[in-house]
Amino acid sequence: MEVVKEGYLMQQGRTFQRWAKKYLTITGDRLFITKTPEDKLQEEITLKGINIAENSTKNVNHSFTVLTPFQQVALAAGSRKEMEEWISAFKVAASKTKQAGVLEALQHLEGQHSWFTCSHARRTYCNVCREALHGVAWHGLSCEVCKFKSHRRCVFAAKQSCKWATRSNLDEAGVSVGPDFSIPHQWLEGNLPTGSKCIVCERACGSVRRLQDFKCMWCKWTVHTECLDRVTKTCTLGDHRLSILPPSALQRSNSIKKGMWEPNKVSGRSPVLALVNSKSGENLGVKFLRKLKYWLNPVQVFDLAISGPDLGLQLFQRFEKFRIIVMGGDGSVGWVLSAVDKLNLHSKCMLGVVPLGTGNDLARVMGWGARCDDEEKIPSILTDMEHSSFKLLDRWAIQYTEDKEVDMVPLLRQNSISAGSANKIPQSRSPVGSPPKPAQLQSLAPFPGPGTTLGQPAASPDLVFSPQDSLTSNSSDAENRSPSPLALHENSRTA
């Protein structure tokens, strides 16, 4: 049989909970575990109907558990990318489907739950058996997309599907779609947030004593069980409907070159493409990654450490206008901007930054702050982006060649005396030709500026460079000065 994937992983022992290096081989729908590739004494596990859950919230050690109806196997990889590759291989083997490698990153869009192990600050109930989770901290499994709760023993009996992501998920659930791509509510019972009120009678709903009342996965409405029939059937997608891409607007494509998904044009939408670096902030990006999947359509969220920016940009390049939110450091922002340059999407997208890394100079200059370490601020971040003003950034592309015949000693002596500008200092690499015309990319600032409206670029250079900007003294100086790599501005509240 064909080998799906093989390699070394760390396995946790059953007796003393110690980790040991093992060689794993996935062949067909079977998993074989040995000490070495040549070892004939092997442990065989059937992968039919398995579930996979990450072992912690931040998951610093990149560990996960393979849950079968008869046993549990705890494994750990060397990096998060390696862990995701193994998880995708397990899912492919369990479903017996052969898919292209680029599609493996989208396995969670097939209506299956994406589990991870977590604790809760208050009493939480299993959505399968309706009993409370175990332990003082209510320890159990939670879906990172829809927040479906379950015991480990109940995970195989979970019948409710995960949050809809595409048109195929709606067809499988038998959900009818309106002519304007509207969808009905998708309800999840119990475990409502503290202080929830019914959207119908405006009385408090939810309980810590039992699993009762409902919450919509999209608009976040909460409603009593007895008031459920009085709620409008069409979902409004909540306060962030402008940023959310409805699942009815995505259809599966058989061509990878077309982006794997065929997005339909939905009026009144400016969808957000969220690109998160899960390694930023000591794996703080993992928590932001899960919270974004909860608030948005999971197809809008991509991990830069696994798939890079190309996979998400290939999908969103078919929209006329969209916005990009990058969660990471300056390196992540530069990576995304280079991908935007490569695909020539400057006229279609606008970009905002949420600082998670160690170097967040661009976020500080644009007014987004020095660091964001609270994933609960994501709703306010989405609101700020929907009401932000636009600034234009200039990006340079420099070509150079190495000239080995230049004698550097007299050049260094000459420039040690003069105090010229940086472009007058000769180096061993001389630029070839003049720099190309800088590409303009629209970027988001967190507060609305005068004369700007949502969804429209800055109307004139005055909106881009205001008299208060510290980088422009007057128009004549701006014309004579060579373009800077980034035309930045200070926020009006901090100026």
C-alpha positions in Angstrom: 0.0 0.0 0.0 1.0 3.6 -0.6 2.8 5.4 2.2 1.0 8.6 3.1 3.7 10.0 5.4 6.6 8.7 7.5 9.1 10.1 9.9 10.2 10.6 13.5 7.9 12.0 16.2 8.0 12.1 20.0 5.4 9.8 21.7 4.2 10.0 25.3 4.3 6.8 27.2 1.3 5.4 29.0 2.9 4.4 32.3 5.2 7.3 33.4 4.1 9.9 30.9 7.6 10.1 29.5 8.4 11.1 25.9 10.3 8.8 23.6 11.4 9.1 20.0 9.4 6.9 17.6 9.3 6.2 13.9 5.7 6.6 12.5 4.5 5.3 9.1 1.0 6.1 7.8 0.1 3.4 5.2 -3.5 3.5 3.8 -5.7 3.8 6.9 -3.2 2.3 9.3 -0.6 3.8 11.6 2.6 1.8 12.4 4.8 2.9 15.3 8.3 1.5 15.7 11.6 2.6 17.3 13.6 2.6 14.1 12.6 2.2 10.4 14.2 -1.3 10.4 12.5 -2.5 13.5 10.0 -5.3 12.8 8.3 -5.1 16.2 5.6 -2.5 15.5 2.4 -1.2 17.0 -0.5 -1.0 14.6 -3.4 1.5 15.0 -6.5 1.8 12.7 -7.2 5.3 11.7 -10.9 4.9 10.7 -13.1 7.5 12.4 -10.2 9.2 14.3 -10.3 12.6 15.9 -7.2 14.8 16.5 -6.9 17.4 19.2 -4.0 19.8 20.2 -2.9 19.3 23.7 -3.0 22.9 25.0 -4.1 26.4 24.2 -0.8 27.9 23.1 0.7 24.5 22.4 4.3 25.5 22.8 5.7 22.0 22.4 3.6 21.3 19.2 1.9 18.2 20.7 -1.4 16.6 19.6 -3.4 13.5 20.5 -4.8 11.0 18.0 -8.1 9.9 19.5 -9.5 6.5 18.4 -12.5 4.7 19.8 -10.2 2.3 21.7 -7.0 4.2 22.6 -5.3 7.6 22.6 -1.8 8.4 21.2 0.0 11.6 22.3 2.6 12.8 19.8 4.8 15.9 19.5 6.5 17.4 16.5 9.5 19.7 16.2 7.6 22.7 14.8 4.0 23.8 14.3 4.4 23.4 10.5 5.5 19.8 11.0 2.6 19.2 13.4 0.1 20.5 10.9 1.6 18.4 8.1 1.1 15.3 10.3 -2.4 16.2 11.2 -3.3 16.7 7.5 -1.7 13.3 6.7 -3.8 11.6 9.5 -7.0 13.2 8.1 -6.2 12.2 4.5 -5.6 8.6 5.6 -8.8 8.5 7.7 -10.9 9.8 4.8 -9.0 7.7 2.2 -8.9 10.7 -0.2 -5.9 11.8 -2.3 -5.7 15.5 -2.4 -3.1 18.0 -3.6 -0.6 19.2 -1.0 -1.9 22.7 -1.2 -5.4 21.6 -0.3 -4.3 19.9 2.9 -4.1 23.2 4.7 -7.9 23.6 4.2 -9.0 20.3 5.7 -10.8 22.0 8.5 -13.2 23.5 6.0 -14.9 20.1 5.4 -17.4 20.6 8.2 -15.2 18.7 10.8 -14.4 20.1 14.2 -10.8 21.2 15.0 -10.2 20.1 18.5 -7.8 21.4 21.2 -7.5 20.7 24.9 -8.3 23.6 27.2 -9.6 24.6 30.6 -12.4 26.9 31.5 -12.8 29.5 34.3 -16.5 28.6 34.9 -18.6 25.5 34.8 -18.8 24.2 31.2 -21.0 21.4 29.9 -20.4 18.8 27.1 -22.6 19.4 24.1 -22.9 15.7 23.5 -23.8 14.1 26.9 -24.9 17.4 28.5 -22.8 16.7 31.6 -20.2 19.0 33.2 -16.6 18.7 32.1 -14.1 17.1 34.4 -11.8 18.7 37.0 -11.7 21.8 39.0 -10.8 23.8 35.9 -13.5 22.0 33.7 -10.9 20.3 31.5 -12.1 19.1 28.1 -12.0 19.5 24.3 -13.1 22.6 22.5 -13.5 23.3 18.8 -11.4 26.2 17.8 -13.9 27.4 15.2 -17.4 27.0 16.7 -16.6 26.4 20.5 -18.3 23.1 20.6 -17.4 21.4 23.9 -16.9 17.7 24.5 -15.4 15.1 26.8 -12.7 13.0 25.2 -15.0 9.9 25.5 -17.8 11.8 23.8 -15.9 13.2 20.8 -16.9 10.3 18.6 -20.6 10.8 19.3 -20.6 14.5 18.2 -23.3 14.8 15.5 -23.5 18.5 15.1 -21.2 19.8 12.3 -18.8 22.6 12.7 -19.3 26.2 11.5 -20.2 26.4 7.8 -17.4 27.6 5.6 -18.4 27.0 2.0 -21.4 26.4 -0.2 -20.8 22.7 0.0 -21.2 22.7 3.8 -24.6 24.4 3.3 -25.7 21.8 0.7 -24.7 18.9 3.0 -26.7 20.4 5.8 -29.7 21.0 3.5 -29.7 24.7 4.1 -31.3 27.0 1.5 -29.6 30.1 0.4 -31.3 33.4 -0.4 -30.9 35.3 -3.7 -28.7 37.8 -1.8 -26.5 35.0 -0.4 -28.3 35.2 2.9 -28.1 32.3 5.3 -30.2 31.2 8.3 -28.9 31.1 11.9 -26.6 28.3 12.9 -27.4 27.7 16.6 -25.2 26.1 19.3 -26.8 25.1 22.6 -25.6 26.2 26.0 -22.3 27.6 27.5 -23.4 31.2 26.8 -21.1 34.1 27.9 -21.8 35.8 31.2 -24.3 38.6 31.0 -26.0 37.2 27.8 -29.5 38.6 27.1 -32.2 37.2 24.9 -32.5 39.1 21.6 -36.3 38.7 21.7 -37.4 39.4 25.3 -34.2 41.1 26.5 -34.1 39.0 29.7 -31.0 37.2 30.9 -30.4 33.8 29.3 -28.0 31.0 29.8 -27.1 29.0 32.9 -24.2 27.6 34.9 -26.3 24.8 36.2 -27.3 23.1 33.0 -26.9 23.2 29.2 -29.7 25.5 28.0 -30.6 28.3 25.6 -28.8 29.0 22.2 -26.3 31.2 20.6 -25.8 31.8 16.8 -22.3 31.0 15.6 -22.4 33.9 13.1 -24.2 36.9 14.5 -23.6 35.9 18.2 -27.2 36.4 19.1 -28.4 34.7 22.3 -32.0 33.5 22.7 -34.1 31.5 25.1 -35.2 28.1 24.0 -38.9 29.2 24.3 -38.2 32.3 22.2 -36.3 30.5 19.4 -39.4 30.4 17.2 -39.8 34.2 17.4 -36.4 35.0 16.0 -36.1 36.0 12.3 -34.8 33.1 10.2 -32.3 35.1 8.2 -28.9 35.7 10.0 -27.5 39.3 9.9 -23.9 38.0 10.4 -23.6 40.4 13.4 -21.8 43.7 13.9 -18.9 42.7 11.6 -21.0 41.7 8.6 -18.9 44.1 6.5 -15.8 42.0 7.2 -17.3 38.5 7.2 -17.3 36.4 4.0 -20.6 34.4 4.1 -20.3 30.7 3.4 -22.8 31.0 0.6 -20.4 33.1 -1.4 -17.7 30.3 -1.8 -18.0 27.4 -4.1 -15.5 24.6 -4.5 -13.3 24.6 -7.6 -11.6 21.7 -9.2 -8.7 23.8 -10.5 -5.9 24.7 -8.2 -4.7 27.5 -10.5 -8.0 29.3 -10.0 -7.4 29.4 -6.2 -9.3 26.2 -5.3 -12.4 28.2 -4.4 -14.7 30.3 -6.6 -15.9 33.4 -4.6 -19.1 35.1 -5.7 -19.5 38.8 -5.7 -21.5 39.9 -2.7 -22.6 43.6 -2.6 -21.9 45.6 0.5 -19.0 43.5 1.6 -15.3 44.3 2.1 -14.1 40.9 3.4 -11.0 40.6 5.6 -8.1 38.3 4.8 -6.5 37.5 8.2 -2.8 36.4 8.0 -1.5 35.3 11.4 2.0 34.3 12.2 1.5 31.6 14.9 5.1 31.8 16.0 5.0 35.5 16.9 5.0 36.6 20.5 6.2 33.2 21.8 3.3 31.3 20.1 0.8 34.0 21.1 -0.4 34.0 17.5 -2.0 30.6 18.0 -4.6 32.2 20.4 -5.3 35.0 17.9 -5.6 32.4 15.1 -8.3 30.5 16.9 -10.2 33.6 18.0 -10.3 34.9 14.4 -11.8 31.7 13.2 -14.5 32.1 15.8 -15.4 35.7 14.7 -14.9 35.3 10.9 -15.4 32.6 8.4 -12.6 30.1 8.9 -11.7 30.3 5.2 -10.6 33.9 5.8 -7.9 32.9 8.3 -4.5 31.5 7.4 -1.4 30.7 9.3 1.8 32.3 7.8 4.0 29.8 9.5 2.3 26.9 7.6 1.0 28.1 4.3 2.5 31.5 3.9 0.6 34.5 2.4 0.2 33.0 -1.1 -2.6 30.6 -0.3 -4.9 33.3 1.1 -4.0 35.8 -1.6 -4.8 33.3 -4.3 -8.3 33.0 -2.9 -9.0 36.7 -2.3 -7.4 38.0 -5.6 -10.7 37.2 -7.3 -12.5 39.9 -5.3 -12.6 43.4 -6.6 -11.8 45.0 -3.2 -10.7 43.3 0.1 -8.7 44.1 3.2 -5.7 42.4 4.8 -5.0 42.2 8.5 -1.5 41.0 9.3 -0.9 39.7 12.9 2.9 39.5 13.5 6.0 41.5 13.5 7.8 43.6 10.8 9.1 40.5 9.1 5.6 39.1 8.7 4.4 42.5 7.2 7.3 42.6 4.8 6.5 39.0 3.7 2.9 39.8 3.0 3.8 43.0 1.1 6.2 41.1 -1.1 3.5 38.6 -1.9 1.1 41.4 -2.8 3.8 42.9 -5.1 4.3 39.5 -6.7 0.6 39.1 -7.5 0.1 42.8 -8.4 -2.9 43.3 -6.0 -2.1 46.9 -5.0 -5.3 48.3 -6.5 -7.5 45.7 -4.8 -6.3 45.5 -1.2 -5.7 47.6 1.9 -3.5 46.4 4.8 -3.7 46.8 8.5 -1.2 45.6 11.2 -1.7 44.0 14.6 1.7 43.9 16.4 2.5 40.5 17.9 6.3 40.2 17.2 9.4 41.7 18.7 9.9 44.3 16.1 6.8 46.4 15.5 8.1 49.6 14.1 5.6 49.8 11.3 2.6 49.3 13.7 3.9 52.0 16.0 4.3 54.5 13.2 0.9 53.8 11.7 -0.8 54.2 15.1 -1.7 50.6 15.9 0.4 50.5 19.0 3.6 48.8 20.1 2.2 45.3 21.0 -1.2 43.5 21.3 -1.3 40.5 23.6 -5.0 40.1 24.3 -7.0 38.1 21.8 -10.2 39.3 23.3 -9.6 42.6 21.6 -10.2 41.2 18.2 -13.9 42.5 17.9 -12.7 46.0 18.7 -9.8 45.6 16.2 -12.2 44.6 13.5 -14.4 47.6 14.3 -11.4 50.0 14.2 -10.5 48.6 10.8 -14.0 49.1 9.4 -13.8 52.8 10.4 -10.2 53.5 9.5 -8.7 56.1 7.2 -6.3 55.2 4.4 -2.7 56.1 3.9 -0.5 55.3 0.9 2.8 53.6 1.3 5.7 53.6 -1.3 7.7 50.5 -1.8 11.1 50.3 -3.5 12.5 47.5 -5.6 16.3 47.7 -5.8 18.5 45.7 -8.2 22.3 45.4 -7.7 25.3 43.6 -9.0 28.6 42.9 -7.3 31.7 44.5 -8.8 34.8 42.8 -7.6 37.2 45.0 -9.5 36.5 48.1 -7.4 39.4 49.0 -5.1 37.6 49.7 -1.8 40.6 51.2 0.2 40.7 54.7 -1.5 36.9 54.9 -1.6 36.7 54.3 2.1 39.3 56.9 2.8 37.5 59.4 0.6 34.1 58.9 2.2 35.5 58.9 5.8 36.3 62.6 5.3 33.0 63.7 3.6 29.7 63.6 5.4 27.5 63.1 2.4 24.2 61.3 2.2 23.8 57.5 2.4 23.5 57.1 -1.4 26.9 58.7 -1.9 28.8 56.1 0.1 30.3 53.6 -2.4 30.0 50.0 -1.5 31.1 46.7 -3.1 27.6 46.5 -4.6 26.7 49.2 -7.1 23.1 49.8 -8.1 22.2 49.1 -11.7 19.9 51.7 -13.3 17.3 53.9 -11.6 14.8 52.4 -9.2 11.5 51.5 -10.8 8.4 53.5 -10.1 7.3 52.7 -6.5 4.2 50.6 -6.2 1.5 52.2 -4.0 -0.3 50.0 -1.5 -3.2 51.3 0.6 -2.8 50.8 4.3 -5.2 51.2 7.1 -4.8 53.5 10.1 -6.9 52.9 13.2 -8.9 56.2 13.2 -11.0 57.9 10.5 -9.5 60.9 8.9 -11.3 64.0 7.5 -12.8 63.6 4.1 -12.3 59.8 4.0 -15.1 57.3 3.7 -15.1 53.5 4.2 -14.4 51.5 1.1 -12.9 54.4 -0.9 -9.2 55.2 -1.2 -7.8 58.6 -0.4 -9.2 61.1 -2.9 -6.2 63.4 -3.2 -2.5 63.6 -2.0 -3.7 66.0 0.7 -5.4 63.1 2.4 -2.2 61.1 2.1 0.2 63.7 3.3 -1.5 66.2 5.6 0.3 69.4 6.8 0.7 67.8 10.2 2.7 64.9 8.9 6.2 64.9 10.2 7.6 63.4 7.0 6.6 66.3 4.6 7.6 69.8 5.4 6.1 71.4 2.2 5.1 70.3 -1.3 8.3 71.6 -3.0 10.5 69.7 -0.7 8.4 66.6 -1.2 8.9 66.9 -5.0 12.6 67.4 -4.8 13.2 64.6 -2.2 13.8 61.1 -3.5 11.0 58.6 -2.5 11.4 57.0 0.9 10.8 53.2 1.3 7.7 53.9 3.3 5.6 57.0 3.4 4.4 56.9 7.0 2.3 59.2 9.1 1.6 59.8 12.8 -1.8 59.2 14.2 -3.9 62.4 14.7 -4.6 61.4 18.3 -0.9 61.1 19.2 0.4 64.0 17.1 
